[in-house]
């Protein structure tokens, strides 16, 4: 079986075996932590990805696999493009979509001035549904196929998000925020109602299709000890659900937390003593941690979600990549919209690299791509399901275009290694570099082609 050498990007040859699709392109994925990056990286320069019923069936050299395809199989020609697993964003707020890029002198006034009033609108189910649709469109446009998503305190906000994600058959993790103090009355639940609503939602959605639930105490200052205790009870009752919150983002926040919780060793210690550090627990920011905190995160199996664009936008501080790596603490990448200023994981890599350089650490492109795909899946307990192109995984993948912009095309043409190519994509790429996005084997985004970019 051959494919038209002059075919348009993404064009298919023949149709017939509707349950099987094949994709010809450069293929890139990782098998393990890229300590020795070349050993962990699987780069197939002329590859074929075969998908059956939304699951990856084969991934390998084109010439080896093409002859085994059933007659009539559609072969999508993405040569001169790079297929990777879809990106995994481990910390993002869908209710903050409409307030992204709002000016404020710091985290706490930003919450009071913009975040809380915006989240009040999610009392309206129709508004929540509209934002959920736009939010998911934006994720897919930027190549993100899985995200850990914060909803608002309103159960209906989570219901709207899950319903929209389920209708699209996306692999998403989300949860209703639990918040019973230090917030406006109109956004306040109680220890009892927060736990009850969270349990109702997780029983409805965790494991429904591709949806997964995250217990979501917003952050320690907005939860009473009683609420954290009820959250802990749910975590024990449902050990396979996720937990997500914030920790040590901002110095003023850290001081406030220690005033609210006297007698605890650190901010992280609060979550630890309530049993909220464990595998599948993801904590955003982790900027102001000490060595004991980094060690405890590692030993518990919890994850630090690094949010570089948000940390810079709000002036929160510089994430310590070197210390995290020295302790072996799991680290993933996250946009943290709307404190973060971009939905793009490529732009997030760009800023993560710069933050690392400011602390004297070099973050390679391979490691950033690993953190956004296989690494995130591994740390979330989803190895083999997402974040990879290996056989048996869910077919969530993206098509990257190294010629998406004139500057990116010019730089990519001079790339002499995979590292240089990936680094160019991370430094110069954004949503325009995502030619197409696939979820469970179905195309869910295709970048419009223009006369300037044939």
BELTACOR-V818942 format. One record per residue. N is the residue number from 0. RES is the residue in three letters. SS is DSSP state (2 for helix, 1 for strand, 0 for the rest). Layout:
# BELTACOR-V818942
N/RES/SS + N/RES/SS
This chain:
# BELTACOR-V818942
0/UNK/0 + 1/UNK/0 + 2/UNK/0 + 3/UNK/0 + 4/UNK/0 + 5/UNK/0 + 6/UNK/0 + 7/UNK/0 + 8/UNK/0 + 9/UNK/0 + 10/UNK/1 + 11/UNK/1 + 12/UNK/1 + 13/UNK/0 + 14/UNK/0 + 15/UNK/0 + 16/UNK/0 + 17/UNK/0 + 18/UNK/0 + 19/UNK/1 + 20/UNK/1 + 21/UNK/1 + 22/UNK/1 + 23/UNK/1 + 24/UNK/1 + 25/UNK/1 + 26/UNK/1 + 27/UNK/1 + 28/UNK/1 + 29/UNK/1 + 30/UNK/0 + 31/UNK/0 + 32/UNK/0 + 33/UNK/0 + 34/UNK/0 + 35/UNK/0 + 36/UNK/2 + 37/UNK/2 + 38/UNK/2 + 39/UNK/2 + 40/UNK/1 + 41/UNK/1 + 42/UNK/1 + 43/UNK/1 + 44/UNK/1 + 45/UNK/1 + 46/UNK/1 + 47/UNK/1 + 48/UNK/1 + 49/UNK/1 + 50/UNK/1 + 51/UNK/1 + 52/UNK/0 + 53/UNK/0 + 54/UNK/1 + 55/UNK/1 + 56/UNK/1 + 57/UNK/1 + 58/UNK/1 + 59/UNK/1 + 60/UNK/1 + 61/UNK/2 + 62/UNK/2 + 63/UNK/2 + 64/UNK/2 + 65/UNK/2 + 66/UNK/2 + 67/UNK/2 + 68/UNK/0 + 69/UNK/0 + 70/UNK/0 + 71/UNK/0 + 72/UNK/0 + 73/UNK/1 + 74/UNK/1 + 75/UNK/1 + 76/UNK/1 + 77/UNK/1 + 78/UNK/1 + 79/UNK/1 + 80/UNK/1 + 81/UNK/1 + 82/UNK/1 + 83/UNK/1 + 84/UNK/1 + 85/UNK/0 + 86/UNK/1 + 87/UNK/1 + 88/UNK/1 + 89/UNK/1 + 90/UNK/1 + 91/UNK/1 + 92/UNK/1 + 93/UNK/2 + 94/UNK/2 + 95/UNK/2 + 96/UNK/2 + 97/UNK/2 + 98/UNK/2 + 99/UNK/0 + 100/UNK/0 + 101/UNK/0 + 102/UNK/0 + 103/UNK/0 + 104/UNK/0 + 105/UNK/0 + 106/UNK/2 + 107/UNK/2 + 108/UNK/2 + 109/UNK/2 + 110/UNK/2 + 111/UNK/2 + 112/UNK/2 + 113/UNK/2 + 114/UNK/2 + 115/UNK/2 + 116/UNK/2 + 117/UNK/2 + 118/UNK/2 + 119/UNK/2 + 120/UNK/2 + 121/UNK/2 + 122/UNK/2 + 123/UNK/0 + 124/UNK/2 + 125/UNK/2 + 126/UNK/2 + 127/UNK/2 + 128/UNK/2 + 129/UNK/2 + 130/UNK/2 + 131/UNK/2 + 132/UNK/2 + 133/UNK/2 + 134/UNK/2 + 135/UNK/2 + 136/UNK/2 + 137/UNK/2 + 138/UNK/2 + 139/UNK/2 + 140/UNK/2 + 141/UNK/0 + 142/UNK/0 + 143/UNK/1 + 144/UNK/1 + 145/UNK/1 + 146/UNK/1 + 147/UNK/1 + 148/UNK/1 + 149/UNK/1 + 150/UNK/0 + 151/UNK/0 + 152/UNK/0 + 153/UNK/0 + 154/UNK/2 + 155/UNK/2 + 156/UNK/2 + 157/UNK/2 + 158/UNK/2 + 159/UNK/2 + 160/UNK/2 + 161/UNK/2 + 162/UNK/2 + 163/UNK/2 + 164/UNK/2 + 165/UNK/2 + 166/UNK/2 + 167/UNK/2 + 168/UNK/0 + 169/UNK/0 + 170/UNK/0 + 171/UNK/1 + 172/UNK/1 + 173/UNK/1 + 174/UNK/1 + 175/UNK/0 + 176/UNK/1 + 177/UNK/1 + 178/UNK/0 + 179/UNK/0 + 180/UNK/0 + 181/UNK/0 + 182/UNK/0 + 183/UNK/0 + 184/UNK/2 + 185/UNK/2 + 186/UNK/2 + 187/UNK/0 + 188/UNK/0 + 189/UNK/0 + 190/UNK/2 + 191/UNK/2 + 192/UNK/2 + 193/UNK/2 + 194/UNK/2 + 195/UNK/2 + 196/UNK/2 + 197/UNK/2 + 198/UNK/2 + 199/UNK/2 + 200/UNK/2 + 201/UNK/2 + 202/UNK/2 + 203/UNK/2 + 204/UNK/2 + 205/UNK/0 + 206/UNK/0 + 207/UNK/0 + 208/UNK/0 + 209/UNK/0 + 210/UNK/1 + 211/UNK/1 + 212/UNK/1 + 213/UNK/1 + 214/UNK/1 + 215/UNK/1 + 216/UNK/1 + 217/UNK/0 + 218/UNK/0 + 219/UNK/2 + 220/UNK/2 + 221/UNK/2 + 222/UNK/0 + 223/UNK/0 + 224/UNK/2 + 225/UNK/2 + 226/UNK/2 + 227/UNK/2 + 228/UNK/2 + 229/UNK/2 + 230/UNK/2 + 231/UNK/2 + 232/UNK/2 + 233/UNK/2 + 234/UNK/2 + 235/UNK/2 + 236/UNK/2 + 237/UNK/0 + 238/UNK/0 + 239/UNK/0 + 240/UNK/0 + 241/UNK/1 + 242/UNK/1 + 243/UNK/1 + 244/UNK/1 + 245/UNK/1 + 246/UNK/1 + 247/UNK/0 + 248/UNK/0 + 249/UNK/0 + 250/UNK/2 + 251/UNK/2 + 252/UNK/2 + 253/UNK/2 + 254/UNK/2 + 255/UNK/2 + 256/UNK/2 + 257/UNK/2 + 258/UNK/2 + 259/UNK/2 + 260/UNK/0 + 261/UNK/0 + 262/UNK/0 + 263/UNK/0 + 264/UNK/0 + 265/UNK/0 + 266/UNK/2 + 267/UNK/2 + 268/UNK/2 + 269/UNK/2 + 270/UNK/2 + 271/UNK/2 + 272/UNK/2 + 273/UNK/0 + 274/UNK/0 + 275/UNK/0 + 276/UNK/0 + 277/UNK/0 + 278/UNK/0 + 279/UNK/0 + 280/UNK/1 + 281/UNK/1 + 282/UNK/1 + 283/UNK/1 + 284/UNK/1 + 285/UNK/0 + 286/UNK/0 + 287/UNK/0 + 288/UNK/0 + 289/UNK/0 + 290/UNK/2 + 291/UNK/2 + 292/UNK/2 + 293/UNK/2 + 294/UNK/2 + 295/UNK/2 + 296/UNK/2 + 297/UNK/2 + 298/UNK/2 + 299/UNK/2 + 300/UNK/0 + 301/UNK/0 + 302/UNK/1 + 303/UNK/1 + 304/UNK/1 + 305/UNK/1 + 306/UNK/0 + 307/UNK/2 + 308/UNK/2 + 309/UNK/2 + 310/UNK/2 + 311/UNK/2 + 312/UNK/2 + 313/UNK/0 + 314/UNK/0 + 315/UNK/0 + 316/UNK/0 + 317/UNK/0 + 318/UNK/0 + 319/UNK/0 + 320/UNK/2 + 321/UNK/2 + 322/UNK/2 + 323/UNK/2 + 324/UNK/2 + 325/UNK/2 + 326/UNK/2 + 327/UNK/0 + 328/UNK/0 + 329/UNK/0 + 330/UNK/1 + 331/UNK/1 + 332/UNK/1 + 333/UNK/0 + 334/UNK/0 + 335/UNK/0 + 336/UNK/0 + 337/UNK/0 + 338/UNK/0 + 339/UNK/0 + 340/UNK/0 + 341/UNK/0 + 342/UNK/0 + 343/UNK/0 + 344/UNK/2 + 345/UNK/2 + 346/UNK/2 + 347/UNK/2 + 348/UNK/2 + 349/UNK/2 + 350/UNK/2 + 351/UNK/2 + 352/UNK/2 + 353/UNK/2 + 354/UNK/2 + 355/UNK/2 + 356/UNK/2 + 357/UNK/2 + 358/UNK/0 + 359/UNK/0 + 360/UNK/0 + 361/UNK/0 + 362/UNK/0 + 363/UNK/0 + 364/UNK/2 + 365/UNK/2 + 366/UNK/2 + 367/UNK/2 + 368/UNK/2 + 369/UNK/2 + 370/UNK/2 + 371/UNK/0 + 372/UNK/0 + 373/UNK/2 + 374/UNK/2 + 375/UNK/2 + 376/UNK/2 + 377/UNK/2 + 378/UNK/2 + 379/UNK/0 + 380/UNK/0 + 381/UNK/0 + 382/UNK/0 + 383/UNK/0 + 384/UNK/0 + 385/UNK/0 + 386/UNK/0 + 387/UNK/0 + 388/UNK/0 + 389/UNK/0 + 390/UNK/0 + 391/UNK/0 + 392/UNK/0 + 393/UNK/1 + 394/UNK/0 + 395/UNK/0 + 396/UNK/1 + 397/UNK/1 + 398/UNK/1 + 399/UNK/1 + 400/UNK/0 + 401/UNK/0 + 402/UNK/0 + 403/UNK/0 + 404/UNK/0 + 405/UNK/2 + 406/UNK/2 + 407/UNK/2 + 408/UNK/2 + 409/UNK/2 + 410/UNK/2 + 411/UNK/2 + 412/UNK/2 + 413/UNK/0 + 414/UNK/0 + 415/UNK/0 + 416/UNK/0 + 417/UNK/2 + 418/UNK/2 + 419/UNK/2 + 420/UNK/2 + 421/UNK/2 + 422/UNK/2 + 423/UNK/2 + 424/UNK/2 + 425/UNK/2 + 426/UNK/2 + 427/UNK/2 + 428/UNK/0 + 429/UNK/0 + 430/UNK/2 + 431/UNK/2 + 432/UNK/2 + 433/UNK/1 + 434/UNK/1 + 435/UNK/1 + 436/UNK/1 + 437/UNK/1 + 438/UNK/1 + 439/UNK/0 + 440/UNK/0 + 441/UNK/1 + 442/UNK/1 + 443/UNK/1 + 444/UNK/1 + 445/UNK/1 + 446/UNK/0 + 447/UNK/0 + 448/UNK/0 + 449/UNK/1 + 450/UNK/0 + 451/UNK/0 + 452/UNK/1 + 453/UNK/0
